[in-house]
Amino acid sequence: MQSSLDGTLDSSLGGGLKQPQPAASPTSQPSSERASIDDSSPPPPQPVEDGKTSRALDAGCPFRELQAAAVSGGGSAKLLSGPLGSLASTLGLDVFGTSLLSRRAALEMKYASLLLCIVAIFELGAWTLLFNCILQSDLVAFNGTTLIALLPASLFAMAVLIYERQFLTTDLRAPGGRGKLRVAIPVAMRLGIILASALITAQPVELLIFRAQIESREHEEGIRREVVTRRQELLQAQETETQRQAELRRLQTGDLLLRSDRRVEQDEERFRQERDRGPEIRRRLESAQGSVNYWDREVRNRQAQLDRHRANPPQESAASREAELVESVKEAQRNRGAWIARRDQARVDQDVQEQRVADLRGEIDARRQVAAEERESFAAEGAEERQTARLSQDRLFQWIRHLRSSPPPGGRPILEPLSSTGPGGPTAVDLQDRFVYLPPVYDFFEKLRVLDDLRRGYAPRWPGLDSSESQELAALYGLQDVRPCVSQAIPGGPSPDLDSACDPELWARFQHQRAQLNRSYWMVFGIALVIPLLVIATKLLMTGELAAYYSSAYQAAAGQQDAVALKRSALKVRAEQGL
């Protein structure tokens, strides 16, 4: 079985060349060891020069020159010298070593390694720009976030480099009818990967190329957002003025004055109640003062009795009598102290009552004064609100006109001028009440939406408004878009008609700008495809020497050990499977 496989291999190799073996030295291995080694290793194919195989090899590449290069082998190692040769070796493009490595194949391999580096650098830059745009809205901002974006971009660039290297070294030569299939499958896979990668990585490049148009559209949408915001504030001011007018009418009918009079009457009632409490508090104070005077006299009288008793004490029951007198004096003193406290409390109540009466009198006078001033205040404020509402609307017109004449601010705020000229003449603007326009900050995906709107010819977006409201505000503030000269066709309906309100020249210019933008867009997309497609072009247009170098059949015919072992294993598998 082994001999039959060897015969099959020899015939399939078509007379491959046997590489010369070095001559045995006198101090070489013993004959027994050499015999064991020769028996265990498969014999290399013997050169057979039949006409059919020789013609096939000569048609694929100058095989005889490659054979001579493989036999000599001395100069092949020097062909991959220099920086590009080291780069090719580092990338692993010399998968078969120096076997069949001619000067032309080595040169092509060196430049292929340089092309792989160019593709890797391009992919690294494109993916870095993509992740940098996703992580931060500014397209040209390079800071610490860019270093973070560089990490996933390096992974994608390395994966592309590995895949490109694998694709470049793939053996696309196959015997029989499977050759076209083996070429079509990897090429189709590579084309699909290139299209998907270009579709993704071209987006930040598109945003960078059309940055001016995108910022201009962002400014237009920011102005429309400013119109909506300031318009809502103006409507709220008008609603406040309407409410004040209604309040003024109620004031004129006496409703507010009646309520003020009721509050004054209530305060006067509380004043009378507090005032009526005065006599009662004074009576309590007088009663407490009388009791204090009474107990003062009692204390003095009982103290005098005690002093007389002590001066002339009787012989009988002197001690018990003195104790009774002492207790009587103490009781009088306690009662006097209690009434003194009641008198002091009555005085405090009297002071509080007098103060509250005075406060209520002041409140009544103040309410009457407020009720008298409210009519004049509401009338003056109503006139001021009407004037403010009129000036605010004129001021808003001037503010929107100023924003329209301003270029895209590039992220910086725009301040309202300190004075503006309206229909009523110059209007001074308070420094603290100036309008401030903050340009919108769009993220990566919102910028893609803006670019897609520009390509499709959509009008700037009005935030939170339907079509009728946006058209009304656009006409009011001079923000009309280009009117199409051909109305939108309804599926299944009549053909589009000419719009009489359009400007044909302006509409033609708009269509031309849109078409030019789309051409530029696909041109940038094509640029993102060109460099990765160069690897496919290099593979398909590969020279015969380099194609033969990457061909397992040619390498096996030249006696390359790995290719011979692969060919022998493939024949053995086919023999076992009965193919």
C-alpha positions in Angstrom: 0.0 0.0 0.0 2.8 2.4 0.9 4.6 1.7 -2.4 1.4 2.3 -4.4 0.9 5.7 -2.6 4.5 6.6 -3.3 4.0 5.8 -7.0 0.8 7.8 -7.0 2.5 10.8 -5.3 5.4 10.6 -7.8 3.0 10.6 -10.7 0.9 13.4 -9.3 3.9 15.6 -8.7 4.7 15.3 -12.3 8.4 14.5 -12.0 9.2 16.8 -9.0 12.7 17.6 -8.3 14.6 15.9 -5.6 16.7 18.3 -3.7 20.3 17.3 -3.4 21.4 15.8 -0.2 24.8 16.7 1.4 27.5 14.1 1.0 28.2 11.9 4.0 31.4 12.7 5.9 33.8 10.1 7.2 32.7 11.0 10.8 29.1 10.7 10.0 26.6 8.5 11.8 26.9 4.7 11.8 25.3 2.8 8.9 22.8 1.2 11.2 21.5 4.6 12.4 21.4 6.0 8.9 19.5 2.9 7.7 16.9 3.4 10.5 16.5 7.1 9.6 16.2 6.3 5.9 13.6 3.7 6.6 11.4 5.9 8.9 11.4 9.0 6.7 9.4 9.0 3.4 11.6 9.0 0.3 11.5 12.2 -1.6 10.0 12.2 -5.0 12.4 11.3 -7.8 12.7 13.6 -10.8 10.7 12.3 -13.7 10.8 14.3 -16.9 7.8 13.3 -18.8 6.6 15.7 -21.5 3.1 16.4 -20.2 4.2 17.5 -16.7 7.1 19.5 -18.0 4.8 21.4 -20.3 2.3 22.1 -17.5 5.0 23.3 -15.2 6.5 25.6 -17.9 3.0 27.1 -18.5 2.5 28.0 -14.9 5.9 29.7 -14.2 9.5 29.3 -15.3 9.8 26.2 -13.2 13.2 25.3 -14.5 14.6 28.6 -13.2 12.9 28.0 -9.9 14.3 24.5 -9.8 17.7 25.9 -10.3 17.1 28.5 -7.5 15.8 25.7 -5.2 18.8 23.5 -5.9 21.4 26.2 -5.4 19.6 27.6 -2.3 22.6 29.8 -1.4 21.3 33.1 -2.7 17.7 32.7 -1.7 18.3 33.5 1.9 19.9 36.8 0.9 16.8 37.8 -1.2 14.8 38.8 1.9 17.4 41.0 3.4 17.0 44.7 4.1 14.1 46.4 6.0 11.4 45.2 3.6 12.7 41.7 3.7 12.7 41.7 7.5 9.2 43.1 7.4 8.1 40.3 5.1 9.7 37.7 7.4 8.1 39.3 10.5 4.6 39.2 8.8 5.3 35.6 7.9 4.9 35.9 4.2 7.8 33.5 3.6 5.7 30.5 4.6 7.8 28.0 2.6 11.2 29.4 3.5 13.6 29.8 0.6 12.1 27.1 -1.5 11.2 28.4 -5.0 12.1 31.9 -3.8 13.4 33.7 -6.8 14.5 37.3 -7.0 11.3 38.4 -8.6 9.2 36.5 -6.0 11.2 38.1 -3.2 10.7 41.6 -4.6 7.0 41.0 -4.9 6.9 39.6 -1.4 8.7 42.7 0.0 6.3 45.1 -1.6 3.3 43.0 -0.6 4.5 43.3 3.1 4.7 47.1 2.6 1.1 47.1 1.1 -0.1 45.1 4.2 1.4 47.8 6.5 -0.3 50.5 4.5 -3.6 48.8 4.8 -3.1 48.3 8.5 -2.2 51.9 9.0 -5.2 53.0 7.0 -7.5 50.7 9.0 -6.0 51.9 12.3 -6.6 55.5 11.4 -10.2 54.9 10.1 -11.2 52.9 13.1 -9.6 55.3 15.5 -11.5 58.2 13.9 -14.7 56.2 14.1 -14.4 55.4 17.8 -13.2 58.9 18.6 -16.3 60.3 16.9 -18.5 58.0 18.9 -17.0 58.8 22.2 -17.0 62.5 21.7 -19.1 64.7 19.5 -16.3 66.9 18.1 -14.8 65.3 15.0 -11.3 66.9 15.4 -11.0 66.7 19.1 -7.8 64.7 20.1 -7.3 64.3 23.8 -7.3 61.6 26.4 -10.5 60.1 24.9 -8.6 59.5 21.6 -6.2 57.2 23.5 -9.2 55.2 24.7 -10.6 55.1 21.1 -7.2 53.8 19.9 -7.5 50.6 21.9 -10.5 49.0 20.1 -9.2 50.5 16.8 -5.9 48.6 17.3 -7.8 45.4 17.7 -9.7 45.9 14.5 -6.6 47.0 12.6 -4.7 43.9 13.9 -7.5 41.6 12.9 -7.6 43.1 9.4 -3.8 42.7 9.1 -4.0 39.1 10.1 -6.8 38.4 7.7 -5.1 40.2 4.8 -1.9 38.3 5.4 -3.8 35.0 5.4 -5.6 36.0 2.2 -2.4 37.0 0.5 -0.6 33.7 1.3 -3.6 31.5 0.4 -3.0 28.9 -2.3 -5.5 29.7 -5.1 -4.1 27.2 -7.6 -6.0 23.9 -7.5 -6.1 21.1 -10.1 -9.2 20.3 -12.0 -12.5 22.3 -11.9 -12.1 23.3 -8.3 -9.7 26.1 -9.1 -12.3 28.7 -10.0 -14.3 27.8 -6.9 -11.3 28.1 -4.6 -10.6 31.5 -6.1 -14.2 32.7 -6.0 -14.9 31.8 -2.3 -12.1 33.8 -0.6 -12.4 36.7 -3.1 -16.1 36.9 -2.4 -15.6 36.7 1.3 -12.9 39.4 1.2 -15.1 41.7 -1.0 -17.9 41.3 1.6 -15.6 42.2 4.5 -14.2 45.2 2.5 -17.7 46.5 1.8 -18.8 46.1 5.4 -15.6 47.7 6.8 -15.7 50.5 4.3 -19.4 51.2 5.1 -18.5 51.6 8.7 -15.2 53.3 8.6 -16.2 55.7 5.9 -18.8 57.3 8.1 -16.4 59.4 10.2 -14.5 60.3 7.1 -17.7 61.5 5.5 -18.5 63.6 8.6 -15.1 65.1 8.4 -15.3 65.9 4.7 -18.8 67.4 4.9 -18.2 69.1 8.3 -19.0 72.6 7.0 -22.3 71.5 5.5 -23.2 69.6 8.6 -22.4 72.5 10.9 -24.5 74.8 8.6 -27.4 72.5 8.9 -27.0 72.2 12.7 -27.0 76.0 12.8 -30.2 76.1 10.8 -31.9 73.6 13.1 -30.6 75.4 16.1 -32.2 78.6 14.8 -35.5 76.8 14.5 -35.2 75.4 18.0 -34.5 79.0 19.2 -37.7 80.1 17.4 -39.8 77.4 19.1 -38.3 78.2 22.5 -38.6 81.9 22.3 -42.0 81.6 20.8 -43.2 79.6 23.7 -41.8 82.2 26.1 -43.6 84.9 24.1 -46.9 83.0 24.3 -46.5 82.6 28.0 -45.9 86.3 28.4 -49.0 87.0 26.3 -51.0 84.6 28.5 -49.8 86.4 31.6 -50.8 89.7 30.1 -54.3 88.3 29.3 -54.7 87.2 32.9 -53.6 90.6 34.1 -56.2 92.2 31.9 -58.9 90.0 33.3 -57.7 90.8 36.8 -57.8 94.5 35.9 -61.4 94.2 34.7 -62.4 92.5 37.9 -60.7 95.3 39.7 -62.7 97.8 37.7 -66.0 96.1 38.7 -65.1 96.5 42.4 -64.5 92.8 43.1 -61.0 93.4 44.4 -62.0 96.4 46.3 -64.9 94.5 47.9 -62.5 91.8 49.0 -60.1 94.5 50.4 -63.0 96.0 52.3 -64.0 92.7 53.7 -60.4 92.2 55.0 -60.5 95.7 56.5 -63.9 94.9 58.2 -62.5 91.7 59.6 -59.5 93.5 61.0 -61.7 96.1 62.5 -63.8 93.4 64.2 -60.6 91.9 65.7 -59.6 95.4 66.8 -62.9 95.9 68.6 -62.7 92.5 70.3 -59.2 93.3 71.5 -60.2 96.7 72.6 -63.2 95.3 74.6 -60.8 93.1 76.5 -59.2 96.1 78.0 -61.7 96.9 80.8 -61.8 93.3 82.0 -58.0 93.2 82.2 -58.0 96.5 84.1 -60.6 95.1 86.6 -58.4 92.1 87.2 -55.5 94.3 87.7 -57.3 96.6 90.2 -58.7 93.5 92.1 -55.2 92.0 92.3 -53.8 95.3 93.5 -56.5 95.6 96.2 -55.7 92.1 97.4 -52.0 92.9 97.5 -52.7 96.0 99.7 -54.9 94.0 102.0 -52.3 91.3 102.6 -49.6 94.0 103.1 -51.6 95.3 106.0 -52.3 91.8 107.3 -48.6 91.0 107.2 -47.8 94.2 109.1 -50.5 93.6 111.7 -49.6 90.0 112.3 -45.9 90.9 112.5 -46.8 93.6 115.1 -48.7 91.0 117.2 -45.8 88.7 117.1 -43.4 91.4 118.1 -45.6 92.4 121.1 -45.9 88.8 122.1 -42.2 88.3 122.1 -41.7 91.6 124.0 -44.2 90.6 126.8 -44.7 86.9 126.6 -47.4 85.6 129.0 -46.6 83.0 131.6 -49.1 80.5 130.4 -48.8 78.7 127.0 -46.2 81.2 125.7 -44.5 78.8 123.3 -47.7 77.6 121.6 -49.0 81.2 121.2 -45.8 82.3 119.5 -45.9 79.4 117.1 -49.4 80.3 116.1 -48.4 83.9 115.5 -45.4 82.9 113.4 -47.5 80.6 111.2 -50.1 83.4 110.8 -47.4 85.8 109.6 -46.1 83.3 107.1 -49.5 82.6 105.7 -50.1 86.3 105.2 -46.8 86.6 103.4 -47.7 83.7 101.1 -51.0 85.2 100.2 -49.4 88.5 99.6 -46.8 86.9 97.2 -49.6 85.1 95.3 -51.6 88.3 94.7 -48.4 90.1 93.7 -47.8 87.5 91.0 -51.4 87.9 89.8 -51.0 91.6 89.7 -47.9 91.4 87.7 -49.5 89.0 85.2 -52.5 91.3 84.9 -50.1 94.2 84.1 -48.4 92.0 81.4 -51.8 91.1 79.9 -52.7 94.8 79.8 -49.5 95.7 78.0 -49.9 92.9 75.5 -53.5 93.9 74.8 -52.6 97.5 74.3 -49.8 96.5 71.9 -52.1 94.2 69.9 -54.7 97.0 69.6 -52.0 99.3 68.3 -50.8 96.7 65.8 -54.3 96.0 64.5 -54.8 99.7 64.0 -51.7 99.8 62.0 -52.7 96.8 59.9 -56.1 98.4 59.2 -54.5 101.6 58.0 -52.0 99.6 55.8 -54.8 97.5 54.2 -56.7 100.6 53.4 -53.7 102.1 51.8 -53.0 98.9 49.8 -56.6 98.8 48.6 -56.3 102.4 47.5 -53.1 101.7 45.5 -54.0 98.4 43.9 -56.1 99.9 41.2 -53.4 102.3 40.1 -50.8 99.5 40.3 -52.7 97.1 38.1 -53.6 99.7 35.6 -49.9 100.7 35.3 -48.6 97.2 35.1 -51.2 96.2 32.5 -50.0 99.0 30.2 -46.4 98.0 30.8 -47.2 94.3 30.0 -48.8 95.3 26.7 -45.8 97.4 25.8 -43.4 94.6 26.8 -45.3 92.0 24.8 -45.2 94.2 21.7 -41.5 95.0 22.2 -40.8 91.3 22.9 -42.3 90.2 19.6 -40.3 92.9 17.7 -37.2 92.0 19.6 -37.7 88.3 18.7 -37.9 89.1 15.0 -34.7 91.1 15.3 -33.0 88.3 17.2 -33.9 85.6 14.6 -32.8 87.9 11.8 -29.4 88.4 13.6 -29.0 84.6 14.0 -29.8 84.0 10.3 -27.1 86.5 9.3 -24.5 85.0 11.6 -22.3 82.1 10.4 -22.2 78.8 12.3 -20.7 79.6 15.7 -18.6 76.5 15.9 -19.8 75.6 19.4 -19.5 79.1 20.8 -22.6 81.0 22.1 -24.1 84.0 20.3 -25.1 87.0 22.4 -27.9 89.4 21.4 -26.7 92.9 20.5 -27.2 95.5 23.2 -29.6 97.5 20.9 -31.9 96.4 18.1 -33.9 98.4 15.6 -37.5 97.4 15.2 -40.6 98.8 13.6 -41.0 101.3 16.5 -37.4 102.5 16.4 -34.3 101.5 18.4 -34.9 99.3 21.4 -32.4 99.1 24.2 -31.6 95.6 25.6 -30.8 95.1 29.2 -27.3 93.5 29.7 -28.8 90.9 32.1 -31.8 90.1 29.9 -29.9 89.5 26.6 -30.8 86.5 24.5 -28.1 83.9 24.4 -28.1 81.3 21.6 -26.4 78.0 22.5 -25.7 76.0 19.4 -26.9 72.4 19.5 -24.4 69.7 20.3 -25.0 66.7 18.1 -23.4 63.3 18.8 -22.0 61.0 16.2 -25.3 59.3 15.2 -27.2 62.7 15.1 -24.5 64.0 12.7 -25.1 60.9 10.5 -28.8 61.8 10.5 -28.0 65.3 9.4 -25.8 64.1 6.6 -28.5 61.7 5.5 -31.0 64.5 5.4 -28.6 66.6 3.3 -28.2 63.7 0.8 -31.9 63.2 0.6 -32.7 66.9 0.2 -34.8 67.1 3.4 -35.5 70.5 5.0 -34.1 71.4 8.4 -36.0 69.8 11.2 -38.4 71.7 13.5 -38.3 70.2 17.0 -41.7 69.1 18.3 -43.8 70.7 15.6 -46.0 69.2 12.9 -45.9 70.3 9.2 -48.6 73.1 9.5 -47.0 74.7 12.5 -43.5 74.6 11.1 -44.7 76.2 7.8 -46.5 78.9 9.7 -43.4 79.8 11.9 -41.1 79.6 8.8 -43.3 82.1 7.0 -43.5 84.3 10.0 -39.8 84.5 10.7 -38.4 84.2 7.2 -37.2 80.6 7.5 -38.8 79.2 4.3 -37.1 76.3 2.7 -36.6 75.8 -1.1 -40.0 75.1 -2.6 -39.8 72.1 -5.0 -41.0 72.8 -8.5 -42.4 69.3 -8.8 -44.8 68.2 -6.0 -44.3 64.9 -4.3 -46.0 62.1 -6.3 -48.6 60.0 -4.4 -48.3 56.2 -5.1 -51.2 55.2 -7.3 -52.3 58.9 -7.7 -52.0 61.4 -10.5 -48.6 62.5 -11.9 -46.8 65.3 -10.2 -47.8 68.8 -11.1 -45.8 72.0 -11.4 -45.8 74.0 -8.2 -46.6 77.6 -9.0 -45.0 79.0 -5.8 -41.5 77.6 -6.6 -38.5 79.3 -8.1 -37.3 77.2 -11.1 -33.7 78.5 -11.0 -33.4 78.2 -7.2 -34.9 74.7 -7.3 -32.5 73.6 -10.1 -29.6 75.0 -8.1 -30.8 73.0 -5.1 -31.0 69.8 -7.1 -27.5 70.4 -8.5 -26.0 70.9 -5.1 -27.8 67.8 -3.8 -26.5 65.7 -6.7 -23.0 67.1 -6.2 -23.0 66.2 -2.6 -24.1 62.7 -3.3 -21.4 62.3 -5.9 -18.8 63.5 -3.3 -20.3 61.2 -0.8 -19.8 58.1 -2.9 -16.4 59.3 -4.0 -15.3 59.3 -0.4 -16.8 55.9 0.0 -14.9 54.7 -3.0 -11.7 56.1 -1.5 -12.3 54.0 1.6 -12.6 50.9 -0.7 -9.5 51.5 -2.8 -6.8 50.7 -0.4 -8.3 47.5 1.0 -9.1 46.4 -2.6 -5.4 46.7 -3.5 -4.7 43.4 -1.6 -7.3 41.6 -3.7 -5.7 43.1 -6.9 -2.3 42.1 -5.7 -3.5 38.6 -5.1 -5.3 38.2 -8.4 -2.5 39.9 -10.4 0.3 38.1 -8.5 3.3 37.2 -10.7 3.8 33.6 -11.7 6.9 33.3 -9.5 5.2 34.4 -6.4 2.0 32.5 -7.2 4.1 29.4 -7.7 5.9 30.1 -4.4 2.5 30.0 -2.5 1.3 27.0 -4.5 1.5 23.7 -2.5 1.7 21.7 -5.8 4.7 23.6 -7.0 6.4 23.4 -3.7 5.8 19.7 -3.5 7.2 19.3 -7.0 10.2 21.2 -5.9 10.7 18.8 -2.9 9.7 21.2 -0.1 9.2 18.9 2.8 6.0 20.4 4.3 4.3 20.5 0.9 5.4 16.9 0.1 4.1 15.7 3.4 0.8 17.6 2.8 0.5 16.1 -0.7 1.2 12.6 0.6 -1.3 12.9 3.4 -4.0 14.2 0.9 -3.4 11.3 -1.4 -3.6 8.8 1.5 -6.9 10.3 2.6 -8.3 10.2 -0.9 -7.1 6.6 -1.2 -8.8 5.6 2.0 -12.0 7.3 1.0 -11.9 5.6 -2.4 -11.8 8.9 -4.3 
